[in-house]
Amino acid sequence: AQSVTQLGSHVSVSEGALVLLRCNYSSSVPPYLFWYVQYPNQGLQLLLKYTSAATLVKGINGFEAEFKKSETSFHLTKPSAHMSDAAEYFCAVSPSGAGSYQLTFGKGTKLSVIP
Amino acid sequence: EAGVTQFPSHSVIEKGQTVTLRCDPISGHDNLYWYRRVMGKEIKFLLHFVKESKQDESGMPNNRFLAERTGGTYSTLKVQPAELEDSGVYFCASSQAPEAIEQFFGPGTRLTVL
């Protein structure tokens, strides 16, 4: 069984400040890990993914995440927040074996950026 | 290239009525997934098609939900009869075969059952 915990349903940062969104996972098999973003009235867009290659993953829009197996974490960061980053962010996990790649999501974190 | 499309974008129905949601995946994507987000909760997996076959339907909540994928192209998700707890946003996603990892999501259908 897999599960994802996102700490903080709402996070507010000032424009230009560091963005840190936390994600911890539980998985009985080596996982694939993902961060998705949902802007208002849009679908989920993939920000980045970890698939057992480099542990530091760079994504779109300046975001990156580091896979830490010992901490079972996959936190999302961005050095400097922009107003356009205001959205809801979802961490997700899927099993790495063949078969169904159904995603298990966290509850989401809404990011507000204060000017 | 067109993305995943879903219809309708919003649906408001009375308890006991029937609603059918449609998803058109990206052309050439054999894998099609349905997910649902009930208000305040996480997005949950419903089922997975590979072409026209159901690969995994372990997330379907009960037999009031029926999913089909005619000819391995678009998919429909029918709820009959709808209950209040079925309200939420229904997402569809697609990915390429055979072991595609990245899923491309549609904008979702917001279903409200009154």
gemmi code that builds the backbone of each chain (N, CA, C; Angstrom):
import gemmi

chains = {
    "A": [
        ("ALA", (0.844, -1.192, 0.000), (0.000, 0.000, 0.000), (0.881, 1.245, 0.000)),
        ("GLN", (0.352, 2.260, -0.612), (1.089, 3.512, -0.686), (0.263, 4.641, -0.090)),
        ("SER", (0.954, 5.637, 0.438), (0.270, 6.820, 0.932), (1.197, 8.017, 0.803)),
        ("VAL", (0.584, 9.187, 0.787), (1.329, 10.438, 0.664), (0.788, 11.424, 1.686)),
        ("THR", (1.695, 12.090, 2.375), (1.315, 13.120, 3.332), (1.934, 14.440, 2.929)),
        ("GLN", (1.099, 15.432, 2.733), (1.583, 16.780, 2.450), (1.328, 17.625, 3.690)),
        ("LEU", (2.391, 18.169, 4.228), (2.276, 18.977, 5.438), (1.865, 20.387, 5.077)),
        ("GLY", (0.734, 20.811, 5.614), (0.230, 22.157, 5.351), (-0.718, 22.177, 4.183)),
        ("SER", (-1.985, 22.435, 4.456), (-2.952, 22.534, 3.365), (-2.862, 23.906, 2.694)),
        ("HIS", (-2.362, 24.906, 3.429), (-2.174, 26.241, 2.888), (-0.795, 26.747, 3.285)),
        ("VAL", (-0.082, 27.292, 2.322), (1.222, 27.897, 2.575), (1.230, 29.273, 1.916)),
        ("SER", (1.677, 30.272, 2.674), (1.807, 31.623, 2.125), (3.257, 32.053, 2.168)),
        ("VAL", (3.716, 32.614, 1.075), (5.078, 33.140, 1.015), (5.028, 34.517, 0.370)),
        ("SER", (6.018, 35.309, 0.656), (6.142, 36.612, 0.005), (6.789, 36.432, -1.361)),
        ("GLU", (6.444, 37.313, -2.270), (7.065, 37.285, -3.591), (8.573, 37.425, -3.431)),
        ("GLY", (9.324, 36.538, -4.086), (10.766, 36.557, -3.988), (11.329, 35.649, -2.905)),
        ("ALA", (10.478, 35.157, -2.035), (10.924, 34.283, -0.949), (11.001, 32.833, -1.407)),
        ("LEU", (11.675, 32.027, -0.592), (11.801, 30.595, -0.870), (10.450, 29.902, -0.735)),
        ("VAL", (10.184, 29.020, -1.685), (9.007, 28.166, -1.593), (9.467, 26.772, -1.166)),
        ("LEU", (8.838, 26.253, -0.125), (9.122, 24.893, 0.337), (7.795, 24.211, 0.624)),
        ("LEU", (7.465, 23.192, -0.165), (6.250, 22.414, 0.051), (6.678, 20.989, 0.398)),
        ("ARG", (6.156, 20.510, 1.505), (6.643, 19.236, 2.043), (5.788, 18.050, 1.624)),
        ("CYS", (6.481, 16.949, 1.355), (5.799, 15.716, 0.959), (6.562, 14.536, 1.543)),
        ("ASN", (5.848, 13.688, 2.254), (6.407, 12.429, 2.731), (5.553, 11.295, 2.188)),
        ("TYR", (6.179, 10.190, 1.895), (5.461, 9.093, 1.288), (5.706, 7.801, 2.050)),
        ("SER", (4.835, 6.868, 1.799), (5.004, 5.523, 2.327), (4.751, 4.563, 1.176)),
        ("SER", (5.704, 3.647, 0.971), (5.542, 2.709, -0.137), (6.262, 1.414, 0.182)),
        ("SER", (5.648, 0.303, -0.149), (6.243, -1.006, 0.127), (7.209, -1.428, -0.980)),
        ("VAL", (7.191, -0.726, -2.104), (8.098, -1.009, -3.215), (8.742, 0.309, -3.633)),
        ("PRO", (9.872, 0.232, -4.337), (10.485, 1.480, -4.801), (9.476, 2.288, -5.611)),
        ("PRO", (9.298, 3.537, -5.256), (8.244, 4.318, -5.898), (8.763, 5.219, -7.009)),
        ("TYR", (7.832, 5.646, -7.824), (8.033, 6.826, -8.632), (7.309, 7.962, -7.896)),
        ("LEU", (7.871, 9.152, -7.946), (7.293, 10.282, -7.231), (7.082, 11.449, -8.182)),
        ("PHE", (6.029, 12.193, -7.907), (5.625, 13.263, -8.814), (5.155, 14.474, -8.013)),
        ("TRP", (5.328, 15.634, -8.612), (4.635, 16.837, -8.179), (3.823, 17.357, -9.366)),
        ("TYR", (2.547, 17.590, -9.076), (1.646, 18.188, -10.057), (1.185, 19.543, -9.525)),
        ("VAL", (0.841, 20.438, -10.441), (0.301, 21.737, -10.066), (-1.032, 21.935, -10.778)),
        ("GLN", (-1.968, 22.541, -10.070), (-3.254, 22.867, -10.667), (-3.518, 24.354, -10.514)),
        ("TYR", (-3.546, 25.046, -11.631), (-3.918, 26.445, -11.641), (-5.438, 26.538, -11.701)),
        ("PRO", (-6.007, 27.637, -11.278), (-7.474, 27.764, -11.262), (-8.101, 27.426, -12.609)),
        ("ASN", (-9.128, 26.597, -12.547), (-9.919, 26.218, -13.727), (-9.107, 25.455, -14.775)),
        ("GLN", (-8.027, 24.834, -14.344), (-7.233, 24.036, -15.269), (-7.034, 22.626, -14.718)),
        ("GLY", (-6.521, 21.744, -15.569), (-6.204, 20.403, -15.131), (-4.871, 20.353, -14.407)),
        ("LEU", (-4.491, 19.174, -13.978), (-3.214, 19.002, -13.302), (-2.094, 18.980, -14.336)),
        ("GLN", (-1.039, 19.693, -14.021), (0.120, 19.753, -14.908), (1.329, 19.193, -14.173)),
        ("LEU", (2.075, 18.333, -14.834), (3.241, 17.748, -14.198), (4.351, 18.778, -14.055)),
        ("LEU", (4.841, 18.945, -12.825), (5.970, 19.834, -12.564), (7.285, 19.094, -12.723)),
        ("LEU", (7.345, 17.916, -12.101), (8.568, 17.116, -12.153), (8.273, 15.702, -11.673)),
        ("LYS", (9.224, 14.795, -11.961), (9.042, 13.411, -11.538), (10.379, 12.786, -11.176)),
        ("TYR", (10.346, 11.870, -10.236), (11.506, 11.074, -9.851), (11.240, 9.626, -10.270)),
        ("THR", (12.214, 9.076, -11.030), (12.029, 7.701, -11.505), (13.290, 6.880, -11.282)),
        ("SER", (13.942, 7.070, -10.149), (15.106, 6.302, -9.696), (16.392, 6.670, -10.421)),
        ("ALA", (16.438, 7.790, -11.044), (17.691, 8.273, -11.619), (18.304, 9.256, -10.603)),
        ("ALA", (18.584, 10.460, -11.004), (19.162, 11.428, -10.083), (18.189, 11.757, -8.966)),
        ("THR", (18.716, 11.903, -7.753), (17.840, 12.166, -6.614), (17.373, 13.618, -6.578)),
        ("LEU", (18.112, 14.519, -7.194), (17.672, 15.919, -7.300), (17.061, 16.099, -8.675)),
        ("VAL", (15.798, 16.410, -8.678), (15.059, 16.492, -9.929), (14.681, 17.940, -10.206)),
        ("LYS", (14.961, 18.373, -11.394), (14.580, 19.737, -11.794), (13.344, 19.667, -12.673)),
        ("GLY", (12.443, 20.601, -12.448), (11.211, 20.612, -13.206), (11.007, 21.925, -13.937)),
        ("ILE", (9.770, 22.160, -14.301), (9.453, 23.387, -15.027), (9.295, 24.555, -14.062)),
        ("ASN", (9.352, 25.756, -14.605), (9.115, 26.990, -13.848), (10.046, 27.172, -12.653)),
        ("GLY", (11.232, 26.607, -12.711), (12.226, 26.816, -11.669), (12.063, 25.952, -10.432)),
        ("PHE", (11.153, 25.007, -10.441), (10.956, 24.127, -9.301), (11.922, 22.948, -9.341)),
        ("GLU", (12.254, 22.451, -8.168), (13.024, 21.233, -8.065), (12.624, 20.485, -6.810)),
        ("ALA", (12.954, 19.206, -6.769), (12.622, 18.381, -5.608), (13.735, 17.371, -5.407)),
        ("GLU", (13.960, 17.014, -4.157), (15.008, 16.056, -3.835), (14.410, 14.813, -3.195)),
        ("PHE", (14.732, 13.675, -3.765), (14.289, 12.399, -3.216), (15.254, 11.988, -2.109)),
        ("LYS", (14.732, 11.808, -0.897), (15.542, 11.358, 0.230), (14.934, 10.070, 0.769)),
        ("LYS", (15.568, 8.976, 0.412), (15.016, 7.670, 0.780), (14.988, 7.489, 2.293)),
        ("SER", (16.056, 7.937, 2.966), (16.158, 7.736, 4.415), (15.065, 8.482, 5.166)),
        ("GLU", (14.595, 9.584, 4.571), (13.556, 10.383, 5.212), (12.183, 10.141, 4.570)),
        ("THR", (12.128, 9.298, 3.578), (10.920, 9.062, 2.761), (10.253, 10.389, 2.411)),
        ("SER", (11.075, 11.305, 1.895), (10.547, 12.627, 1.570), (10.831, 12.992, 0.123)),
        ("PHE", (10.047, 13.920, -0.358), (10.213, 14.431, -1.729), (9.691, 15.869, -1.718)),
        ("HIS", (10.388, 16.730, -0.993), (9.948, 18.113, -0.840), (10.194, 18.930, -2.103)),
        ("LEU", (9.297, 19.835, -2.364), (9.356, 20.699, -3.548), (9.877, 22.069, -3.142)),
        ("THR", (10.819, 22.606, -3.889), (11.358, 23.926, -3.573), (11.486, 24.777, -4.821)),
        ("LYS", (11.493, 26.087, -4.561), (11.789, 27.084, -5.597), (12.453, 28.248, -4.886)),
        ("PRO", (13.595, 28.696, -5.370), (14.357, 29.714, -4.624), (13.617, 31.033, -4.450)),
        ("SER", (12.841, 31.433, -5.458), (12.224, 32.748, -5.419), (10.803, 32.661, -5.965)),
        ("ALA", (9.830, 32.900, -5.105), (8.429, 32.782, -5.510), (8.010, 33.928, -6.427)),
        ("HIS", (7.174, 33.574, -7.374), (6.601, 34.559, -8.283), (5.097, 34.522, -8.116)),
        ("MET", (4.463, 35.643, -8.402), (3.002, 35.718, -8.249), (2.303, 34.610, -9.033)),
        ("SER", (2.867, 34.266, -10.169), (2.248, 33.247, -11.022), (2.344, 31.844, -10.443)),
        ("ASP", (3.085, 31.677, -9.355), (3.191, 30.363, -8.719), (1.994, 30.036, -7.834)),
        ("ALA", (1.137, 31.006, -7.603), (-0.053, 30.768, -6.770), (-0.936, 29.720, -7.437)),
        ("ALA", (-1.112, 28.599, -6.750), (-1.839, 27.459, -7.315), (-1.943, 26.397, -6.228)),
        ("GLU", (-2.518, 25.260, -6.586), (-2.537, 24.124, -5.665), (-1.555, 23.075, -6.177)),
        ("TYR", (-0.786, 22.534, -5.259), (0.278, 21.603, -5.599), (-0.003, 20.239, -4.977)),
        ("PHE", (0.189, 19.210, -5.782), (-0.092, 17.845, -5.338), (1.152, 16.986, -5.480)),
        ("CYS", (1.465, 16.278, -4.418), (2.507, 15.265, -4.449), (1.829, 13.921, -4.697)),
        ("ALA", (2.456, 13.069, -5.506), (1.848, 11.780, -5.823), (2.924, 10.714, -5.938)),
        ("VAL", (2.505, 9.470, -5.730), (3.416, 8.334, -5.808), (2.757, 7.236, -6.632)),
        ("SER", (3.560, 6.484, -7.344), (3.052, 5.305, -8.029), (4.092, 4.196, -7.897)),
        ("PRO", (3.664, 2.944, -7.986), (4.628, 1.849, -7.893), (5.506, 1.804, -9.131)),
        ("SER", (6.722, 1.343, -8.972), (7.664, 1.356, -10.082), (7.667, 0.067, -10.882)),
        ("GLY", (6.894, -0.932, -10.478), (6.862, -2.165, -11.246), (5.931, -2.047, -12.431)),
        ("ALA", (5.936, -3.086, -13.265), (5.055, -3.088, -14.435), (3.608, -3.252, -13.983)),
        ("GLY", (2.722, -2.801, -14.811), (1.313, -2.918, -14.472), (0.653, -1.568, -14.399)),
        ("SER", (-0.293, -1.435, -13.547), (-1.019, -0.180, -13.439), (-0.169, 0.871, -12.731)),
        ("TYR", (-0.081, 2.008, -13.317), (0.650, 3.104, -12.708), (-0.301, 4.092, -12.057)),
        ("GLN", (-1.291, 3.572, -11.373), (-2.210, 4.479, -10.712), (-1.456, 5.349, -9.727)),
        ("LEU", (-1.843, 6.600, -9.687), (-1.231, 7.565, -8.791), (-1.992, 7.619, -7.468)),
        ("THR", (-1.226, 7.698, -6.389), (-1.782, 7.971, -5.069), (-1.359, 9.377, -4.692)),
        ("PHE", (-2.341, 10.223, -4.429), (-2.075, 11.641, -4.202), (-2.128, 12.015, -2.729)),
        ("GLY", (-1.407, 13.082, -2.401), (-1.612, 13.756, -1.140), (-2.819, 14.667, -1.247)),
        ("LYS", (-3.170, 15.320, -0.136), (-4.372, 16.144, -0.117), (-4.192, 17.491, -0.798)),
        ("GLY", (-2.987, 17.825, -1.157), (-2.750, 19.083, -1.841), (-2.362, 20.204, -0.900)),
        ("THR", (-1.574, 21.130, -1.422), (-1.179, 22.330, -0.684), (-1.458, 23.542, -1.560)),
        ("LYS", (-2.273, 24.450, -1.043), (-2.541, 25.693, -1.778), (-1.466, 26.704, -1.431)),
        ("LEU", (-0.803, 27.188, -2.446), (0.256, 28.171, -2.273), (-0.269, 29.557, -2.617)),
        ("SER", (-0.142, 30.469, -1.681), (-0.457, 31.878, -1.913), (0.843, 32.654, -1.937)),
        ("VAL", (0.951, 33.598, -2.858), (2.130, 34.434, -2.958), (1.710, 35.871, -2.682)),
        ("ILE", (2.319, 36.441, -1.669), (1.949, 37.791, -1.221), (2.866, 38.812, -1.873)),
        ("PRO", (2.285, 39.827, -2.506), (3.154, 40.814, -3.177), (3.945, 41.665, -2.190)),
    ],
    "B": [
        ("GLU", (-0.652, 19.627, -30.632), (-1.310, 18.382, -30.203), (-2.346, 18.707, -29.141)),
        ("ALA", (-3.573, 18.224, -29.346), (-4.625, 18.503, -28.388), (-4.359, 17.713, -27.120)),
        ("GLY", (-4.747, 18.318, -25.992), (-4.588, 17.646, -24.717), (-5.785, 16.776, -24.416)),
        ("VAL", (-5.851, 16.303, -23.182), (-6.987, 15.522, -22.724), (-8.176, 16.458, -22.543)),
        ("THR", (-9.308, 16.082, -23.101), (-10.496, 16.913, -22.956), (-11.580, 16.144, -22.214)),
        ("GLN", (-12.381, 16.893, -21.459), (-13.458, 16.304, -20.689), (-14.729, 17.103, -20.893)),
        ("PHE", (-15.838, 16.391, -20.917), (-17.129, 17.038, -21.115), (-18.171, 16.372, -20.232)),
        ("PRO", (-19.058, 17.127, -19.574), (-19.059, 18.588, -19.526), (-18.038, 19.110, -18.524)),
        ("SER", (-17.894, 20.405, -18.443), (-16.992, 20.966, -17.446), (-17.682, 21.022, -16.082)),
        ("HIS", (-18.979, 21.231, -16.120), (-19.781, 21.246, -14.905), (-21.080, 20.500, -15.157)),
        ("SER", (-21.573, 19.834, -14.113), (-22.867, 19.169, -14.198), (-23.541, 19.242, -12.839)),
        ("VAL", (-24.783, 19.707, -12.847), (-25.574, 19.764, -11.617), (-26.809, 18.900, -11.827)),
        ("ILE", (-26.976, 17.902, -10.989), (-28.102, 16.987, -11.141), (-28.748, 16.743, -9.787)),
        ("GLU", (-29.946, 16.190, -9.838), (-30.661, 15.829, -8.617), (-30.274, 14.418, -8.206)),
        ("LYS", (-30.315, 14.182, -6.926), (-30.102, 12.831, -6.408), (-31.044, 11.864, -7.116)),
        ("GLY", (-30.513, 10.719, -7.519), (-31.315, 9.720, -8.190), (-31.246, 9.777, -9.709)),
        ("GLN", (-30.754, 10.904, -10.233), (-30.626, 11.016, -11.684), (-29.358, 10.322, -12.169)),
        ("THR", (-29.240, 10.269, -13.474), (-28.082, 9.648, -14.116), (-27.232, 10.725, -14.779)),
        ("VAL", (-25.926, 10.562, -14.697), (-25.026, 11.490, -15.368), (-23.938, 10.687, -16.068)),
        ("THR", (-23.557, 11.152, -17.237), (-22.479, 10.511, -17.989), (-21.397, 11.528, -18.277)),
        ("LEU", (-20.201, 11.209, -17.862), (-19.038, 12.064, -18.080), (-18.224, 11.458, -19.215)),
        ("ARG", (-17.646, 12.341, -20.009), (-16.867, 11.850, -21.150), (-15.435, 12.350, -21.072)),
        ("CYS", (-14.537, 11.512, -21.520), (-13.118, 11.873, -21.582), (-12.560, 11.479, -22.947)),
        ("ASP", (-11.889, 12.421, -23.588), (-11.161, 12.133, -24.817), (-9.675, 12.240, -24.522)),
        ("PRO", (-8.954, 11.130, -24.578), (-7.519, 11.181, -24.256), (-6.729, 11.776, -25.414)),
        ("ILE", (-5.454, 11.960, -25.170), (-4.559, 12.394, -26.235), (-4.487, 11.273, -27.272)),
        ("SER", (-4.537, 11.663, -28.529), (-4.536, 10.681, -29.604), (-3.314, 9.769, -29.507)),
        ("GLY", (-3.564, 8.456, -29.598), (-2.468, 7.501, -29.533), (-2.140, 7.005, -28.147)),
        ("HIS", (-2.773, 7.572, -27.133), (-2.533, 7.116, -25.761), (-3.416, 5.918, -25.459)),
        ("ASP", (-2.782, 4.791, -25.192), (-3.539, 3.580, -24.914), (-4.058, 3.534, -23.473)),
        ("ASN", (-3.345, 4.197, -22.574), (-3.712, 4.154, -21.154), (-4.619, 5.319, -20.804)),
        ("LEU", (-5.708, 5.020, -20.145), (-6.652, 6.047, -19.725), (-7.042, 5.778, -18.283)),
        ("TYR", (-6.965, 6.821, -17.478), (-7.257, 6.713, -16.052), (-8.410, 7.649, -15.702)),
        ("TRP", (-9.193, 7.246, -14.723), (-10.184, 8.115, -14.092), (-9.816, 8.279, -12.620)),
        ("TYR", (-9.916, 9.526, -12.164), (-9.695, 9.864, -10.760), (-10.851, 10.738, -10.283)),
        ("ARG", (-10.998, 10.834, -8.969), (-12.048, 11.684, -8.409), (-11.517, 12.406, -7.180)),
        ("ARG", (-11.908, 13.666, -7.061), (-11.589, 14.408, -5.852), (-12.883, 14.880, -5.208)),
        ("VAL", (-13.182, 14.310, -4.075), (-14.298, 14.773, -3.277), (-13.813, 15.974, -2.481)),
        ("MET", (-14.708, 16.935, -2.261), (-14.312, 18.190, -1.625), (-13.565, 17.963, -0.311)),
        ("GLY", (-12.406, 18.613, -0.208), (-11.641, 18.547, 1.025), (-10.785, 17.315, 1.167)),
        ("LYS", (-10.848, 16.441, 0.183), (-10.086, 15.203, 0.299), (-9.096, 15.081, -0.861)),
        ("GLU", (-8.329, 14.020, -0.833), (-7.320, 13.847, -1.862), (-7.928, 13.293, -3.138)),
        ("ILE", (-7.204, 13.455, -4.218), (-7.593, 12.890, -5.499), (-7.394, 11.378, -5.403)),
        ("LYS", (-8.437, 10.636, -5.764), (-8.354, 9.179, -5.643), (-8.553, 8.493, -6.984)),
        ("PHE", (-7.794, 7.451, -7.189), (-7.857, 6.625, -8.376), (-9.174, 5.874, -8.435)),
        ("LEU", (-9.763, 5.815, -9.632), (-10.983, 5.034, -9.832), (-10.685, 3.793, -10.662)),
        ("LEU", (-10.189, 4.006, -11.899), (-9.864, 2.848, -12.714), (-8.911, 3.203, -13.833)),
        ("HIS", (-8.399, 2.161, -14.470), (-7.391, 2.270, -15.513), (-7.767, 1.367, -16.685)),
        ("PHE", (-7.819, 1.980, -17.865), (-8.024, 1.238, -19.109), (-6.702, 1.112, -19.855)),
        ("VAL", (-6.484, -0.032, -20.472), (-5.475, -0.175, -21.505), (-6.243, -0.505, -22.778)),
        ("LYS", (-6.201, 0.420, -23.691), (-7.073, 0.358, -24.870), (-8.512, 0.210, -24.373)),
        ("GLU", (-9.230, -0.799, -24.812), (-10.637, -0.901, -24.397), (-10.836, -1.783, -23.162)),
        ("SER", (-9.755, -2.346, -22.641), (-9.854, -3.279, -21.517), (-9.586, -2.601, -20.187)),
        ("LYS", (-10.341, -3.019, -19.184), (-10.113, -2.506, -17.828), (-8.928, -3.233, -17.211)),
        ("GLN", (-7.850, -2.518, -16.978), (-6.645, -3.081, -16.385), (-6.776, -3.181, -14.870)),
        ("ASP", (-7.414, -2.168, -14.291), (-7.509, -2.086, -12.836), (-8.711, -1.217, -12.498)),
        ("GLU", (-9.705, -1.792, -11.853), (-10.876, -1.010, -11.452), (-11.072, -1.081, -9.946)),
        ("SER", (-9.972, -1.243, -9.234), (-10.029, -1.408, -7.788), (-10.521, -0.168, -7.047)),
        ("GLY", (-10.483, 0.983, -7.694), (-10.901, 2.201, -7.025), (-12.356, 2.583, -7.230)),
        ("MET", (-13.060, 1.836, -8.038), (-14.472, 2.159, -8.283), (-15.240, 1.979, -6.973)),
        ("PRO", (-15.989, 3.009, -6.553), (-16.592, 2.965, -5.212), (-17.715, 1.946, -5.054)),
        ("ASN", (-18.515, 1.744, -6.084), (-19.631, 0.797, -5.985), (-20.202, 0.553, -7.383)),
        ("ASN", (-21.230, -0.268, -7.453), (-21.754, -0.648, -8.766), (-22.662, 0.416, -9.377)),
        ("ARG", (-22.773, 1.558, -8.752), (-23.496, 2.660, -9.406), (-22.616, 3.350, -10.452)),
        ("PHE", (-21.368, 3.026, -10.459), (-20.419, 3.623, -11.394), (-20.082, 2.621, -12.490)),
        ("LEU", (-20.213, 3.070, -13.737), (-19.897, 2.199, -14.866), (-19.020, 2.958, -15.845)),
        ("ALA", (-17.858, 2.409, -16.115), (-16.937, 3.038, -17.051), (-16.797, 2.180, -18.288)),
        ("GLU", (-16.739, 2.854, -19.423), (-16.547, 2.160, -20.693), (-15.544, 2.921, -21.533)),
        ("ARG", (-14.935, 2.184, -22.443), (-14.014, 2.823, -23.384), (-14.211, 2.160, -24.738)),
        ("THR", (-15.070, 2.738, -25.503), (-15.455, 2.183, -26.794), (-14.310, 2.261, -27.790)),
        ("GLY", (-13.924, 1.114, -28.331), (-12.903, 1.077, -29.372), (-11.544, 1.584, -28.935)),
        ("GLY", (-11.356, 1.683, -27.655), (-10.073, 2.123, -27.158), (-9.784, 3.594, -27.377)),
        ("THR", (-10.838, 4.367, -27.642), (-10.616, 5.802, -27.857), (-11.140, 6.581, -26.656)),
        ("TYR", (-12.302, 7.232, -26.797), (-12.826, 8.010, -25.684), (-13.423, 7.089, -24.627)),
        ("SER", (-13.611, 7.638, -23.457), (-14.188, 6.868, -22.357), (-15.354, 7.637, -21.753)),
        ("THR", (-16.295, 6.880, -21.218), (-17.399, 7.477, -20.481), (-17.461, 6.884, -19.085)),
        ("LEU", (-17.894, 7.699, -18.157), (-18.109, 7.264, -16.781), (-19.536, 7.644, -16.419)),
        ("LYS", (-20.348, 6.628, -16.201), (-21.754, 6.850, -15.896), (-22.002, 6.607, -14.415)),
        ("VAL", (-22.765, 7.490, -13.826), (-23.165, 7.332, -12.429), (-24.687, 7.210, -12.420)),
        ("GLN", (-25.177, 6.071, -11.932), (-26.605, 5.799, -11.987), (-27.022, 4.866, -10.854)),
        ("PRO", (-27.877, 5.282, -9.951), (-28.342, 6.649, -9.744), (-27.342, 7.445, -8.910)),
        ("ALA", (-27.284, 8.724, -9.146), (-26.332, 9.562, -8.417), (-26.783, 9.787, -6.981)),
        ("GLU", (-25.811, 9.822, -6.084), (-26.047, 10.110, -4.676), (-25.283, 11.375, -4.295)),
        ("LEU", (-25.661, 11.960, -3.152), (-25.036, 13.218, -2.725), (-23.520, 13.085, -2.604)),
        ("GLU", (-23.061, 11.923, -2.115), (-21.628, 11.743, -1.881), (-20.817, 11.583, -3.159)),
        ("ASP", (-21.507, 11.531, -4.306), (-20.795, 11.441, -5.581), (-20.299, 12.812, -6.053)),
        ("SER", (-20.718, 13.863, -5.388), (-20.268, 15.211, -5.771), (-18.757, 15.325, -5.653)),
        ("GLY", (-18.173, 15.999, -6.617), (-16.730, 16.181, -6.603), (-16.240, 16.526, -7.998)),
        ("VAL", (-14.946, 16.498, -8.153), (-14.353, 16.747, -9.464), (-13.788, 15.439, -9.994)),
        ("TYR", (-14.178, 15.094, -11.196), (-13.745, 13.860, -11.833), (-12.700, 14.195, -12.885)),
        ("PHE", (-11.527, 13.641, -12.708), (-10.420, 13.875, -13.628), (-10.168, 12.642, -14.483)),
        ("CYS", (-9.792, 12.911, -15.698), (-9.353, 11.867, -16.604), (-7.894, 12.148, -16.948)),
        ("ALA", (-7.119, 11.094, -17.140), (-5.723, 11.242, -17.529), (-5.384, 10.176, -18.554)),
        ("SER", (-4.398, 10.451, -19.378), (-3.969, 9.445, -20.344), (-2.452, 9.403, -20.409)),
        ("SER", (-1.945, 8.272, -20.875), (-0.501, 8.119, -21.053), (-0.236, 7.146, -22.190)),
        ("GLN", (0.981, 7.226, -22.730), (1.338, 6.328, -23.817), (1.654, 4.934, -23.284)),
        ("ALA", (1.548, 3.952, -24.133), (1.952, 2.582, -23.804), (3.437, 2.439, -24.132)),
        ("PRO", (4.106, 1.394, -23.691), (3.583, 0.365, -22.821), (3.772, 0.619, -21.331)),
        ("GLU", (4.796, 1.321, -20.939), (5.005, 1.550, -19.498), (5.226, 3.029, -19.250)),
        ("ALA", (4.323, 3.794, -19.806), (4.452, 5.239, -19.654), (4.249, 5.647, -18.214)),
        ("ILE", (5.033, 6.541, -17.771), (4.969, 6.967, -16.391), (4.186, 8.262, -16.240)),
        ("GLU", (4.409, 9.185, -17.156), (3.763, 10.479, -17.025), (2.326, 10.413, -17.519)),
        ("GLN", (1.422, 10.866, -16.692), (0.018, 10.947, -17.050), (-0.340, 12.402, -17.325)),
        ("PHE", (-1.085, 12.599, -18.386), (-1.542, 13.925, -18.783), (-3.007, 14.054, -18.391)),
        ("PHE", (-3.297, 15.090, -17.631), (-4.629, 15.236, -17.063), (-5.499, 16.203, -17.853)),
        ("GLY", (-6.782, 15.908, -17.852), (-7.765, 16.833, -18.369), (-8.155, 17.852, -17.307)),
        ("PRO", (-9.000, 18.822, -17.671), (-9.382, 19.885, -16.748), (-10.376, 19.444, -15.684)),
        ("GLY", (-10.960, 18.267, -15.855), (-11.897, 17.765, -14.865), (-13.342, 18.144, -15.165)),
        ("THR", (-14.253, 17.357, -14.612), (-15.681, 17.659, -14.632), (-16.127, 17.826, -13.189)),
        ("ARG", (-16.702, 18.985, -12.902), (-17.213, 19.224, -11.552), (-18.655, 18.752, -11.495)),
        ("LEU", (-18.904, 17.729, -10.696), (-20.244, 17.167, -10.549), (-20.834, 17.580, -9.208)),
        ("THR", (-22.016, 18.148, -9.263), (-22.748, 18.512, -8.046), (-24.060, 17.759, -8.037)),
        ("VAL", (-24.278, 16.984, -6.988), (-25.523, 16.242, -6.829), (-26.318, 16.887, -5.696)),
        ("LEU", (-27.518, 17.362, -6.014), (-28.354, 18.079, -5.036), (-29.407, 17.160, -4.427)),
    ],
}
model = gemmi.Model(1)
for chain_id, residues in chains.items():
    chain = gemmi.Chain(chain_id)
    for i, (resn, *xyz) in enumerate(residues, 1):
        res = gemmi.Residue()
        res.name, res.seqid = resn, gemmi.SeqId(i, " ")
        for name, pos in zip(("N", "CA", "C"), xyz):
            atom = gemmi.Atom()
            atom.name, atom.element = name, gemmi.Element(name[0])
            atom.pos, atom.b_iso = gemmi.Position(*pos), 0.0
            res.add_atom(atom)
        chain.add_residue(res)
    model.add_chain(chain)
structure = gemmi.Structure()
structure.add_model(model)
structure.setup_entities()
